[in-house]
Amino acid sequence: MAAKKGSKANIVLQYGDRSISYDELVQNMKNKWIYDYKREISDLKEMELYV
C-alpha cells in the first residue's frame, strides 16, 4: 500500500535501552560533517546512513 501524498514516516532505531530517531541520526551526521570533518554543509550533496 502506497503512502498518502504529504504523509511522513517516523523511523526510530532502538538498541539496548537507547533509541534514536531518523531526524536525530541525520542531525548527528550533519554535525559530524561540520565539526569533525571541518566541511561546509553546502558541500554535502548526498548522505547514506547504514545502521
C-alpha positions as CSV (number, residue, x, y, z in Angstrom):
1,M,0.0,0.0,0.0
2,A,1.5,3.4,-1.0
3,A,1.7,6.2,1.5
4,K,-0.7,9.1,1.0
5,K,0.9,12.2,-0.6
6,G,2.2,14.5,2.1
7,S,2.4,11.8,4.8
8,K,5.7,11.3,6.7
9,A,7.1,8.1,8.1
10,N,8.5,8.1,11.6
11,I,11.6,5.9,11.9
12,V,13.1,5.1,15.3
13,L,16.2,2.9,15.8
14,Q,16.1,1.1,19.2
15,Y,19.1,-0.8,20.6
16,G,19.6,-1.8,24.2
17,D,18.0,0.9,26.4
18,R,18.6,3.6,23.8
19,S,16.6,4.9,20.9
20,I,17.3,7.5,18.2
21,S,15.0,9.0,15.6
22,Y,15.7,9.4,11.9
23,D,15.9,13.2,12.4
24,E,18.5,12.8,15.2
25,L,20.6,10.4,13.0
26,V,20.6,13.0,10.2
27,Q,21.4,15.9,12.6
28,N,24.3,13.9,14.1
29,M,25.8,13.2,10.7
30,K,25.5,16.9,9.7
31,N,27.2,17.8,13.0
32,K,30.0,15.3,12.3
33,W,30.4,16.7,8.8
34,I,30.7,20.3,10.0
35,Y,32.7,19.9,13.3
36,D,34.7,16.7,12.8
37,Y,35.4,16.8,9.1
38,K,35.6,20.7,9.0
39,R,33.4,20.9,5.9
40,E,30.6,23.2,4.9
41,I,27.0,21.9,4.9
42,S,26.7,23.2,1.4
43,D,29.4,20.7,0.4
44,L,27.2,17.8,1.5
45,K,25.3,16.6,-1.6
46,E,24.2,13.1,-0.6
47,M,24.0,11.2,2.6
48,E,23.7,7.4,3.1
49,L,23.4,6.1,6.6
50,Y,23.9,2.4,7.3
51,V,22.7,1.2,10.7
